[in-house]
Amino acid sequence: MNEAQHLEEKSESVAVEQRSESQEQAEQQEPGGKSGDLSAPNAAAPEAPVRKKRRKKAPPRIEDITPRPSFWPILLAVALCITVIGLDIHPIVFVLGLLLVITAIIGWGVERR
């Protein structure tokens, strides 16, 4: 029985606190009038939501979007020439050209900006 009484007292105190909180909120929202009275002269108008201004992004600089000078494209062109010449001359020259082509492609691919 003691526990039941304790629980009842606790629920009553929580209900009282909730009522007092809701009354405080109502007073803060409308300090001069009743909650449902819209005809009151000092009734507050609903506030429009505040819009945040968007910042315009600055256009990218030319230095940021253009690639840096590189020697890999020229090396790839030379390697392709060696590969094609190696088809006519000797298989060893062809394989050497292929290795240079693979090296140039990998080097150009992993190069950082």
TAPEBEL-V934952 format. One record per backbone hydrogen bond with DSSP energy under -0.5 kcal/mol. CO is the residue of the C=O (numbers start at 1). NH is the residue of the N-H. Records with the same first field share a line. If there is no record, write none. Layout:
BEGIN
CO: NH, NH
END
This chain:
BEGIN
1: 5
2: 6
3: 7
4: 8
5: 9
6: 10
7: 11
8: 12
9: 13
10: 14
11: 15
12: 16
13: 17
14: 18
15: 19
16: 20
17: 21
18: 22
19: 23
20: 24
21: 25
22: 26
23: 27
24: 28
25: 29
26: 30
34: 37
36: 38
40: 43
61: 64, 65
62: 66
71: 75
72: 76
73: 77
74: 78
75: 79
76: 80
77: 81
78: 82
79: 83
80: 84
81: 85
82: 86
83: 87
84: 88
85: 88, 89
86: 90, 94
90: 94
91: 95
92: 96
93: 97
94: 98
95: 99
96: 100
97: 101
98: 102
99: 103
100: 104
101: 105
102: 106
103: 107
104: 108
105: 109
106: 110
107: 111
END
